[in-house]
């Protein structure tokens, strides 16, 4: 045999062995993937049969963070998305607030401490007619004309103080901490 023939023979042996190894590798990969899928199906079936487990528990709602663009009924527009939410604070949100929306609930992320006023503007020195006003950390942040003549304040009470409200808007102490909607009577806020 010549040297070329020996080299060709050895080359064919090596390529044949390499092909056999790659086929075995592919087959073992397929078997492993099939085993994983089978285990996953078994785990899912087992979890479904557990008492108290439901498919609703398994599906987590995506969480959206973004700036409020608009509020219309139960639809909150956040970062170009229309989201259906259920929150008693929904009518008091204003464009510019940053919120977290998870499922049907909404949480205001920024401003941290805020408050809302609706009523006659002259009561706060904001001009004549009804206004809607928002405070951020106790400082007037947004004022919009309009709203109803009913005077109300939405604010959070924690650690013995109203958060987000200016000192010029004193409210009584509520029985417990949390968010409050306070209806005021008269056109003057003392």
DRENVEXNU-86976 format. One record per residue: residue number from 0; residue in three letters; x, y, z of N, C-alpha, C in turn. Coordinates in steps of 0.1 Angstrom, whole numbers, plus 2048, in hexadecimal, padded with zeros to 3 digits. Layout:
N
- NUM / ALA / X / Y / Z / X / Y / Z / X / Y / Z
...
This chain:
190
- 0 / UNK / 808 / 7F4 / 800 / 800 / 800 / 800 / 809 / 80C / 800
- 1 / UNK / 804 / 815 / 7F9 / 80B / 822 / 7F8 / 807 / 82B / 804
- 2 / UNK / 80F / 834 / 806 / 80D / 83D / 811 / 7FF / 845 / 80F
- 3 / UNK / 7FC / 848 / 803 / 7EF / 84F / 801 / 7E4 / 846 / 804
- 4 / UNK / 7E5 / 83A / 800 / 7DA / 830 / 803 / 7D8 / 82E / 812
- 5 / UNK / 7E3 / 82D / 819 / 7E2 / 82C / 827 / 7DC / 838 / 82E
- 6 / UNK / 7DF / 844 / 829 / 7DA / 850 / 82F / 7CB / 851 / 82B
- 7 / UNK / 7C7 / 84D / 81F / 7B8 / 84D / 81C / 7B1 / 843 / 824
- 8 / UNK / 7B7 / 837 / 826 / 7B0 / 82D / 82F / 7AE / 832 / 83D
- 9 / UNK / 7B9 / 838 / 843 / 7B8 / 83D / 850 / 7AE / 849 / 851
- 10 / UNK / 7AE / 851 / 847 / 7A4 / 85C / 847 / 796 / 857 / 847
- 11 / UNK / 793 / 84D / 83F / 786 / 848 / 83E / 782 / 841 / 84C
- 12 / UNK / 78B / 83B / 853 / 788 / 835 / 860 / 785 / 840 / 86A
- 13 / UNK / 78D / 84B / 86A / 78A / 856 / 873 / 77D / 85D / 871
- 14 / UNK / 77A / 85F / 864 / 76D / 866 / 861 / 761 / 85D / 865
- 15 / UNK / 762 / 850 / 863 / 758 / 847 / 866 / 756 / 847 / 875
- 16 / UNK / 760 / 847 / 87D / 75F / 847 / 88B / 759 / 854 / 890
- 17 / UNK / 75D / 85F / 88A / 758 / 86C / 88E / 749 / 86D / 88B
- 18 / UNK / 745 / 868 / 880 / 736 / 868 / 87D / 72F / 85F / 887
- 19 / UNK / 734 / 854 / 88A / 72D / 84B / 894 / 72C / 852 / 8A1
- 20 / UNK / 736 / 859 / 8A6 / 736 / 860 / 8B2 / 72B / 86B / 8B2
- 21 / UNK / 72B / 873 / 8A7 / 721 / 87E / 8A6 / 713 / 878 / 8A6
- 22 / UNK / 711 / 86D / 8A0 / 703 / 867 / 89F / 6FF / 863 / 8AD
- 23 / UNK / 708 / 85D / 8B5 / 705 / 859 / 8C2 / 703 / 865 / 8CB
- 24 / UNK / 70A / 870 / 8C9 / 708 / 87C / 8D1 / 6FA / 882 / 8CE
- 25 / UNK / 6F6 / 882 / 8C1 / 6E9 / 887 / 8BE / 6DE / 87F / 8C4
- 26 / UNK / 6E0 / 872 / 8C3 / 6D6 / 869 / 8C9 / 6D5 / 86B / 8D8
- 27 / UNK / 6E0 / 86C / 8DE / 6DF / 86E / 8ED / 6D9 / 87B / 8F1
- 28 / UNK / 6DC / 886 / 8E9 / 6D5 / 893 / 8EB / 6C6 / 892 / 8E9
- 29 / UNK / 6C2 / 88B / 8DF / 6B3 / 889 / 8DD / 6AD / 882 / 8E9
- 30 / UNK / 6B4 / 877 / 8ED / 6AE / 86F / 8F8 / 6AD / 878 / 905
- 31 / UNK / 6B8 / 880 / 907 / 6B7 / 889 / 913 / 6AC / 893 / 912
- 32 / UNK / 6AA / 899 / 906 / 6A0 / 8A3 / 904 / 692 / 89C / 906
- 33 / UNK / 690 / 890 / 901 / 684 / 889 / 903 / 681 / 886 / 911
- 34 / UNK / 68B / 882 / 919 / 68A / 880 / 927 / 686 / 88C / 92F
- 35 / UNK / 68C / 898 / 92B / 688 / 8A4 / 932 / 67A / 8A8 / 92F
- 36 / UNK / 675 / 8A6 / 923 / 668 / 8AA / 91F / 65E / 8A1 / 927
- 37 / UNK / 662 / 894 / 928 / 659 / 88A / 92F / 658 / 88E / 93D
- 38 / UNK / 663 / 891 / 944 / 663 / 895 / 952 / 65B / 8A1 / 954
- 39 / UNK / 65C / 8AB / 94B / 655 / 8B7 / 94C / 646 / 8B5 / 94B
- 40 / UNK / 642 / 8AC / 942 / 634 / 8A9 / 941 / 62F / 8A2 / 94D
- 41 / UNK / 637 / 899 / 953 / 633 / 892 / 95F / 632 / 89C / 96B
- 42 / UNK / 63B / 8A5 / 96C / 63B / 8AF / 977 / 62E / 8B8 / 976
- 43 / UNK / 62B / 8BC / 969 / 61F / 8C4 / 967 / 613 / 8BC / 96B
- 44 / UNK / 612 / 8B0 / 967 / 606 / 8A7 / 96A / 605 / 8A6 / 979
- 45 / UNK / 610 / 8A4 / 980 / 610 / 8A2 / 98E / 60C / 8AF / 995
- 46 / UNK / 610 / 8BA / 991 / 60C / 8C7 / 997 / 5FD / 8CA / 995
- 47 / UNK / 5F8 / 8C6 / 989 / 5EA / 8C8 / 987 / 5E1 / 8BF / 990
- 48 / UNK / 5E6 / 8B4 / 994 / 5DE / 8AB / 99D / 5DF / 8AF / 9AB
- 49 / UNK / 5E9 / 8B8 / 9AF / 5EA / 8BC / 9BD / 5DE / 8C4 / 9C1
- 50 / UNK / 5D9 / 8C2 / 9CD / 5CD / 8CA / 9D2 / 5D1 / 8D8 / 9D3
- 51 / UNK / 5C7 / 8E1 / 9CF / 5C9 / 8EF / 9CF / 5D1 / 8F5 / 9C4
- 52 / UNK / 5D6 / 8ED / 9BB / 5DE / 8F2 / 9B0 / 5D4 / 8F5 / 9A4
- 53 / UNK / 5D6 / 901 / 99E / 5CE / 904 / 993 / 5D7 / 90A / 988
- 54 / UNK / 5D2 / 90A / 97C / 5DA / 910 / 971 / 5DC / 91F / 972
- 55 / UNK / 5D2 / 925 / 979 / 5D4 / 934 / 97B / 5DF / 937 / 984
- 56 / UNK / 5E2 / 92E / 98E / 5ED / 930 / 997 / 5FB / 92F / 990
- 57 / UNK / 5FB / 927 / 986 / 608 / 925 / 97E / 60B / 930 / 975
- 58 / UNK / 600 / 937 / 96F / 602 / 942 / 966 / 605 / 94E / 96E
- 59 / UNK / 611 / 954 / 96D / 613 / 960 / 973 / 611 / 96B / 969
- 60 / UNK / 60A / 976 / 96E / 608 / 981 / 965 / 615 / 988 / 963
- 61 / UNK / 617 / 98D / 956 / 623 / 995 / 954 / 622 / 9A2 / 95B
- 62 / UNK / 62E / 9A7 / 95F / 62E / 9B4 / 966 / 633 / 9BF / 95D
- 63 / UNK / 62B / 9CA / 95C / 62F / 9D5 / 953 / 632 / 9E1 / 95C
- 64 / UNK / 63D / 9E8 / 959 / 641 / 9F4 / 95F / 641 / 9FF / 954
- 65 / UNK / 63C / A0A / 957 / 63C / A15 / 94D / 635 / A21 / 952
- 66 / UNK / 635 / A2B / 94A / 62F / A38 / 94D / 621 / A38 / 949
- 67 / UNK / 618 / A3D / 951 / 60A / A3E / 94E / 609 / A49 / 943
- 68 / UNK / 601 / A44 / 938 / 5FF / A4D / 92D / 5F0 / A52 / 92E
- 69 / UNK / 5E7 / A4A / 932 / 5D9 / A4E / 933 / 5D1 / A44 / 93B
- 70 / UNK / 5C6 / A48 / 940 / 5BD / A3F / 947 / 5AF / A41 / 941
- 71 / UNK / 5A8 / A36 / 93D / 59B / A37 / 938 / 593 / A2C / 93D
- 72 / UNK / 58A / A2E / 946 / 582 / A24 / 94C / 58B / A1A / 954
- 73 / UNK / 58B / A0D / 950 / 593 / A03 / 957 / 5A0 / A01 / 94E
- 74 / UNK / 5A2 / A09 / 944 / 5AE / A07 / 93B / 5B8 / A11 / 93F
- 75 / UNK / 5C4 / A0C / 942 / 5D0 / A14 / 945 / 5DA / A13 / 93A
- 76 / UNK / 5DD / A1E / 934 / 5E7 / A1E / 929 / 5F5 / A20 / 92F
- 77 / UNK / 5FE / A16 / 92E / 60B / A17 / 934 / 615 / A13 / 929
- 78 / UNK / 61E / A1C / 926 / 629 / A1A / 91D / 623 / A14 / 90F
- 79 / UNK / 619 / A1A / 90A / 613 / A15 / 8FD / 60A / A09 / 8FE
- 80 / UNK / 608 / A04 / 90A / 5FF / 9F8 / 90B / 5F2 / 9FC / 912
- 81 / UNK / 5E7 / 9F6 / 90E / 5DA / 9F8 / 914 / 5D8 / 9EC / 91D
- 82 / UNK / 5D8 / 9EE / 92A / 5D7 / 9E3 / 934 / 5CA / 9E5 / 93C
- 83 / UNK / 5C3 / 9DA / 93E / 5B7 / 9DA / 946 / 5BB / 9D8 / 955
- 84 / UNK / 5B8 / 9E1 / 95D / 5BB / 9E0 / 96B / 5B0 / 9E3 / 975
- 85 / UNK / 5B1 / 9DD / 981 / 5A7 / 9E0 / 98B / 5AE / 9E5 / 997
- 86 / UNK / 5AC / 9F2 / 999 / 5B2 / 9F9 / 9A5 / 5AA / A04 / 9A9
- 87 / UNK / 5A7 / A06 / 9B6 / 5A0 / A12 / 9BA / 5A7 / A1F / 9B8
- 88 / UNK / 5B5 / A1E / 9B6 / 5BC / A2A / 9B3 / 5BC / A2E / 9A4
- 89 / UNK / 5B7 / A26 / 99C / 5B7 / A28 / 98D / 5B2 / A36 / 989
- 90 / UNK / 5A7 / A3B / 98E / 5A2 / A48 / 98A / 5AB / A54 / 98E
- 91 / UNK / 5B4 / A51 / 997 / 5BD / A5C / 99D / 5CB / A5C / 997
- 92 / UNK / 5CE / A53 / 98E / 5DB / A53 / 987 / 5DC / A5D / 97D
- 93 / UNK / 5E8 / A62 / 97A / 5EA / A6D / 971 / 5F5 / A6A / 967
- 94 / UNK / 5F5 / A6E / 95B / 601 / A6C / 952 / 60D / A71 / 959
- 95 / UNK / 618 / A69 / 957 / 625 / A6D / 95E / 628 / A64 / 969
- 96 / UNK / 61E / A5E / 96F / 621 / A55 / 97A / 627 / A48 / 975
- 97 / UNK / 630 / A42 / 97C / 636 / A35 / 978 / 62F / A2B / 980
- 98 / UNK / 629 / A20 / 979 / 622 / A16 / 980 / 627 / A08 / 97D
- 99 / UNK / 623 / 9FF / 986 / 626 / 9F1 / 984 / 618 / 9EA / 982
- 100 / UNK / 616 / 9E3 / 977 / 609 / 9DC / 975 / 60C / 9CD / 974
- 101 / UNK / 606 / 9C6 / 97D / 607 / 9B8 / 97E / 5F9 / 9B2 / 97E
- 102 / UNK / 5F5 / 9AC / 973 / 5E8 / 9A7 / 972 / 5DE / 9B2 / 972
- 103 / UNK / 5D3 / 9B1 / 97A / 5CA / 9BC / 97B / 5CD / 9C7 / 985
- 104 / UNK / 5D8 / 9C5 / 98D / 5DC / 9CF / 997 / 5E6 / 9D9 / 992
- 105 / UNK / 5E6 / 9E5 / 998 / 5F0 / 9EF / 995 / 5F5 / 9F6 / 9A1
- 106 / UNK / 602 / 9F8 / 9A1 / 609 / 9FF / 9AC / 611 / A0B / 9A7
- 107 / UNK / 610 / A16 / 9AD / 617 / A22 / 9A9 / 626 / A21 / 9AF
- 108 / UNK / 62F / A21 / 9A6 / 63E / A20 / 9A9 / 644 / A2E / 9AC
- 109 / UNK / 640 / A37 / 9A3 / 646 / A45 / 9A4 / 63B / A4E / 9A0
- 110 / UNK / 637 / A58 / 9A8 / 63E / A5C / 9B4 / 63B / A53 / 9C0
- 111 / UNK / 644 / A52 / 9C9 / 643 / A49 / 9D4 / 637 / A4E / 9DD
- 112 / UNK / 637 / A5A / 9E1 / 62C / A60 / 9E9 / 625 / A6A / 9E1
- 113 / UNK / 618 / A68 / 9DE / 610 / A71 / 9D6 / 602 / A72 / 9DC
- 114 / UNK / 5FB / A7D / 9D9 / 5EE / A7F / 9DD / 5E6 / A86 / 9D2
- 115 / UNK / 5D9 / A85 / 9D3 / 5D0 / A8A / 9C9 / 5C5 / A93 / 9CF
- 116 / UNK / 5C2 / A9E / 9C9 / 5B7 / AA7 / 9CE / 5AE / AA9 / 9C2
- 117 / UNK / 5A1 / AA9 / 9C5 / 597 / AAD / 9BB / 58D / AB7 / 9C2
- 118 / UNK / 58A / AC2 / 9BC / 581 / ACB / 9C2 / 583 / AD9 / 9BE
- 119 / UNK / 57E / AE3 / 9C5 / 57F / AF1 / 9C1 / 58E / AF5 / 9C2
- 120 / UNK / 592 / AFB / 9B7 / 5A0 / B00 / 9B7 / 5A3 / B0B / 9C1
- 121 / UNK / 599 / B14 / 9C3 / 59B / B1F / 9CC / 59E / B1B / 9DA
- 122 / UNK / 59A / B0F / 9DE / 59D / B0A / 9EC / 5AC / B08 / 9EE
- 123 / UNK / 5B3 / B06 / 9E3 / 5C2 / B04 / 9E5 / 5C9 / B0F / 9DE
- 124 / UNK / 5C2 / B19 / 9DA / 5C9 / B24 / 9D3 / 5CD / B21 / 9C5
- 125 / UNK / 5C6 / B18 / 9BE / 5C9 / B14 / 9B1 / 5BF / B19 / 9A6
- 126 / UNK / 5B9 / B24 / 9A9 / 5B0 / B2B / 9A0 / 5A1 / B26 / 9A2
- 127 / UNK / 599 / B2C / 999 / 58A / B29 / 99A / 587 / B1C / 993
- 128 / UNK / 57C / B16 / 997 / 577 / B0A / 990 / 57D / AFE / 996
- 129 / UNK / 577 / AF2 / 992 / 57C / AE6 / 997 / 58A / AE2 / 991
- 130 / UNK / 592 / ADC / 999 / 5A0 / AD8 / 994 / 5A2 / ACA / 999
- 131 / UNK / 5AC / AC3 / 993 / 5B1 / AB7 / 997 / 5C0 / ABA / 999
- 132 / UNK / 5C5 / AB6 / 9A5 / 5D3 / AB9 / 9A8 / 5DA / AAD / 9AE
- 133 / UNK / 5E7 / AAB / 9AB / 5EF / AA0 / 9B0 / 5FB / AA6 / 9B7
- 134 / UNK / 5FF / AA1 / 9C2 / 60B / AA4 / 9C9 / 614 / A99 / 9C9
- 135 / UNK / 621 / A9C / 9C8 / 62C / A92 / 9C8 / 635 / A96 / 9D3
- 136 / UNK / 636 / A8E / 9DD / 63F / A90 / 9E9 / 63B / A9D / 9EF
- 137 / UNK / 62E / AA1 / 9EF / 62A / AAD / 9F6 / 62B / ABA / 9EE
- 138 / UNK / 630 / AB9 / 9E1 / 631 / AC5 / 9D8 / 627 / AC3 / 9CD
- 139 / UNK / 620 / ACE / 9CA / 616 / ACE / 9BF / 61D / AC9 / 9B2
- 140 / UNK / 618 / ABF / 9AC / 61E / AB9 / 9A0 / 616 / ABB / 993
- 141 / UNK / 609 / AB9 / 993 / 601 / ABB / 988 / 5F4 / AC1 / 98C
- 142 / UNK / 5EF / ACA / 983 / 5E2 / AD0 / 986 / 5DA / AD0 / 978
- 143 / UNK / 5CE / ACA / 978 / 5C6 / ACA / 96C / 5B9 / AD1 / 970
- 144 / UNK / 5B4 / AD9 / 967 / 5A6 / ADF / 969 / 59C / AD4 / 967
- 145 / UNK / 591 / AD5 / 96D / 586 / ACC / 96C / 584 / AC3 / 978
- 146 / UNK / 57C / AB9 / 976 / 579 / AB0 / 981 / 56B / AB4 / 986
- 147 / UNK / 567 / AAE / 991 / 55A / AB2 / 996 / 55B / ABC / 9A2
- 148 / UNK / 550 / AC1 / 9A6 / 550 / ACB / 9B1 / 552 / AC4 / 9BF
- 149 / UNK / 550 / AB7 / 9BF / 552 / AAF / 9CB / 561 / AB0 / 9CF
- 150 / UNK / 563 / AB3 / 9DC / 571 / AB5 / 9E1 / 575 / AA8 / 9E7
- 151 / UNK / 580 / AA2 / 9E2 / 585 / A96 / 9E8 / 594 / A96 / 9E7
- 152 / UNK / 59A / A8E / 9F0 / 5A9 / A8C / 9F0 / 5AC / A7D / 9F1
- 153 / UNK / 5B5 / A79 / 9E9 / 5BA / A6B / 9E9 / 5C9 / A6C / 9EE
- 154 / UNK / 5CC / A65 / 9F9 / 5D9 / A65 / 9FE / 5DC / A59 / A07
- 155 / UNK / 5E8 / A57 / A0A / 5EC / A4B / A12 / 5F0 / A50 / A20
- 156 / UNK / 5EB / A4A / A2A / 5EE / A4D / A38 / 5F8 / A42 / A3E
- 157 / UNK / 604 / A46 / A42 / 60D / A3D / A48 / 615 / A43 / A53
- 158 / UNK / 618 / A3C / A5D / 620 / A41 / A68 / 61C / A4E / A6E
- 159 / UNK / 60E / A50 / A6E / 609 / A5C / A75 / 608 / A68 / A6C
- 160 / UNK / 60C / A67 / A5F / 60C / A73 / A56 / 606 / A6F / A49
- 161 / UNK / 600 / A79 / A42 / 5FB / A78 / A35 / 607 / A79 / A2B
- 162 / UNK / 609 / A6F / A23 / 615 / A70 / A1A / 610 / A77 / A0D
- 163 / UNK / 619 / A7F / A08 / 617 / A86 / 9FB / 60F / A93 / 9FC
- 164 / UNK / 608 / A95 / A07 / 600 / AA1 / A08 / 608 / AAD / A0D
- 165 / UNK / 605 / AB9 / A09 / 60C / AC5 / A0F / 607 / AC7 / A1D
- 166 / UNK / 60F / ACE / A25 / 60B / AD1 / A32 / 5FF / ADA / A33
- 167 / UNK / 5FD / AE2 / A28 / 5F2 / AEB / A27 / 5E4 / AE4 / A26
- 168 / UNK / 5E4 / AD7 / A24 / 5D8 / AD0 / A22 / 5D7 / AC6 / A2D
- 169 / UNK / 5D3 / ACA / A39 / 5D2 / AC1 / A44 / 5C5 / AB9 / A44
- 170 / UNK / 5C7 / AAC / A47 / 5BC / AA3 / A47 / 5BC / A9C / A55
- 171 / UNK / 5B1 / A97 / A59 / 5B0 / A90 / A66 / 5B7 / A83 / A65
- 172 / UNK / 5BA / A7D / A71 / 5C0 / A70 / A72 / 5B6 / A65 / A70
- 173 / UNK / 5B9 / A5C / A66 / 5B0 / A51 / A63 / 5B2 / A46 / A6E
- 174 / UNK / 5A9 / A3C / A6F / 5AA / A32 / A79 / 5B5 / A28 / A76
- 175 / UNK / 5B9 / A26 / A69 / 5C4 / A1D / A66 / 5CC / A22 / A5B
- 176 / UNK / 5D8 / A1D / A59 / 5E1 / A21 / A4E / 5DD / A1B / A41
- 177 / UNK / 5E1 / A22 / A36 / 5DE / A1D / A29 / 5D9 / A29 / A20
- 178 / UNK / 5D3 / A25 / A14 / 5CE / A2F / A0B / 5C0 / A33 / A0F
- 179 / UNK / 5BD / A40 / A0E / 5B0 / A45 / A12 / 5AB / A4E / A07
- 180 / UNK / 59D / A4E / A05 / 596 / A57 / 9FD / 58E / A5F / A07
- 181 / UNK / 592 / A6C / A09 / 58C / A75 / A13 / 583 / A7F / A0C
- 182 / UNK / 576 / A7F / A0F / 56D / A89 / A09 / 56C / A95 / A12
- 183 / UNK / 56E / AA0 / A0D / 56E / AAD / A15 / 561 / AB4 / A12
- 184 / UNK / 55C / ABC / A1C / 550 / AC4 / A1A / 554 / AD2 / A1A
- 185 / UNK / 54C / ADA / A13 / 54F / AE8 / A12 / 55A / AEB / A07
- 186 / UNK / 55C / AF8 / A05 / 565 / AFC / 9FA / 572 / B00 / 9FF
- 187 / UNK / 574 / B00 / A0D / 581 / B03 / A13 / 588 / AF7 / A19
- 188 / UNK / 594 / AF7 / A17 / 59C / AEC / A1D / 5A5 / AF3 / A28
- 189 / UNK / 5A4 / AEF / A34 / 5AB / AF5 / A3F / 5B8 / AEE / A42
